[in-house]
């Protein structure tokens, strides 16, 4: 959403997943650990995920940022990547 709003692409090494609720909460999704592991295998090095999906074991070389609200995701994105 932020990428579209600002008309700027996401960084090539960033993966983002989660479900956005009507009040802006970022809900966890099934198989979060597996999604992150697969993303790491495909060369992604950073991930913005629902706070509840932050894995106990982070794949080597990856940074994981957990967010609870869509505004937190937007802040994390623009603070980290601009």
Secondary structure, 3 states (H helix, E strand, C coil): CHHHHHCCCCCCCEEECCEECCCCEEECCCCHHHHHHHHHHCCCCEEEEEHHHCCCCCCCCCEEEEECEHHHHHHHHHHHHC
